Amino acid sequence: VEAIGLRTTRLIDRHGRTVFIPNGNIYVVVNLSKGVKRLELSFDLPWCDSVENMKAEILKMAGAAASAAKIDADPVSVHLDDFTPQQATFRISLRAPQGSYDADEGMMRERLVAALQAKGWLARGDTSQPKT
């Protein structure tokens, strides 16, 4: 939203275009960003499979960890942030309720480490734990 006037609301879309909406056409306004924080976890893993397979597996692990932490798993996403010939840096992003953010982050970390260890992608003595 760029401006709210008496008769119209002016928006800028993601392509930079200006859109005017008559205020009479606006019935409900919901602030989706209030009350939630973005939770992001980044971690390095050795290459164990193709990037597509690793991302799909990490997405399943993250979804299960989010469900266990009572976080809606629908907005979970996994991205490949960086890589070397030996390892890949993945980032998991999701939205968490603001009030329980610290507890959710801790539980997500614990569940992800356990899932990565169970898969054999993270050694039990490995110190490269997920980082924020």
C-alpha positions in Angstrom: 0.0 0.0 0.0 1.5 3.3 -1.0 -1.4 5.6 0.0 -4.9 5.5 1.4 -7.1 8.4 0.3 -10.7 9.4 0.9 -11.9 7.7 -2.3 -9.1 5.4 -3.4 -6.3 3.2 -2.2 -3.1 3.3 -4.2 -1.0 0.1 -4.4 2.3 -0.7 -6.0 2.5 -4.3 -7.2 5.6 -6.5 -7.3 6.3 -5.3 -10.8 6.4 -1.7 -9.8 3.0 -0.8 -11.4 0.6 1.6 -9.6 -2.9 0.2 -9.0 -5.8 2.4 -7.9 -8.7 0.6 -6.1 -11.9 2.5 -5.2 -12.4 2.3 -1.5 -16.0 1.2 -2.1 -14.7 -2.1 -3.5 -12.7 -2.9 -0.4 -14.8 -5.0 2.0 -12.2 -6.7 4.3 -8.6 -5.9 5.1 -6.5 -8.5 6.9 -2.9 -7.8 8.1 -1.3 -11.2 7.5 2.1 -10.1 8.9 0.8 -9.2 12.4 1.4 -11.9 15.1 3.9 -14.0 13.1 7.6 -14.0 12.6 9.6 -15.6 9.9 11.7 -18.6 11.2 14.7 -19.4 9.1 17.2 -22.2 9.7 20.4 -22.6 7.6 22.7 -25.6 7.7 25.5 -27.3 5.8 25.2 -30.9 4.6 27.6 -33.1 2.6 26.3 -34.0 -0.8 24.4 -37.3 -0.3 22.1 -37.2 -3.3 20.9 -34.9 -6.1 19.9 -31.4 -5.1 16.2 -32.1 -6.0 16.1 -35.3 -3.9 17.9 -33.6 -0.9 15.5 -30.6 -1.1 12.5 -32.9 -1.2 13.7 -35.0 1.7 14.6 -31.9 3.8 11.1 -30.5 3.0 9.5 -33.6 4.4 11.7 -33.5 7.5 10.9 -29.8 8.0 7.2 -30.4 7.6 7.3 -33.2 10.2 9.3 -31.0 12.6 6.9 -28.1 12.1 3.9 -30.3 12.8 5.6 -31.6 15.9 6.2 -28.0 17.0 2.5 -27.2 16.3 3.4 -24.8 13.4 1.3 -24.8 10.2 3.5 -26.8 7.8 2.0 -25.3 4.6 4.3 -22.3 4.3 7.5 -24.3 4.8 10.0 -23.8 2.0 13.6 -25.2 1.4 16.2 -23.3 -0.7 19.7 -24.1 -1.7 21.7 -21.0 -0.6 25.2 -22.0 -1.4 27.4 -25.0 -2.3 30.9 -26.3 -2.8 32.0 -29.6 -4.4 31.9 -31.2 -0.9 28.7 -29.6 0.7 25.5 -27.7 0.3 24.0 -24.9 2.4 20.2 -25.3 2.7 17.8 -22.8 4.2 14.4 -23.7 5.6 11.9 -20.8 5.9 8.5 -20.8 7.6 6.2 -18.5 9.6 5.8 -19.1 13.3 3.4 -17.5 15.8 5.3 -14.6 17.5 4.5 -15.5 21.1 6.1 -19.0 20.9 8.8 -18.1 18.4 11.8 -19.1 20.7 10.2 -22.4 21.7 9.3 -23.2 18.1 12.8 -22.5 16.8 14.3 -24.7 19.5 12.0 -27.6 18.8 12.5 -27.2 15.1 16.3 -27.4 15.5 16.1 -30.5 17.7 13.7 -32.3 15.4 15.7 -31.4 12.3 19.0 -32.5 13.8 17.4 -35.8 14.9 15.9 -36.4 11.4 19.2 -35.5 9.6 21.1 -37.9 11.9 18.6 -40.7 11.4 18.9 -40.2 7.6 22.8 -40.4 8.0 23.3 -36.9 6.6 24.6 -35.5 9.8 27.0 -37.5 12.0 26.2 -37.7 15.7 29.5 -36.0 16.6 29.2 -33.4 13.9 29.4 -29.8 15.1 27.8 -28.3 12.0 24.4 -27.8 13.5 21.7 -25.7 12.0 22.4 -21.9 12.2 20.1 -19.0 12.0 
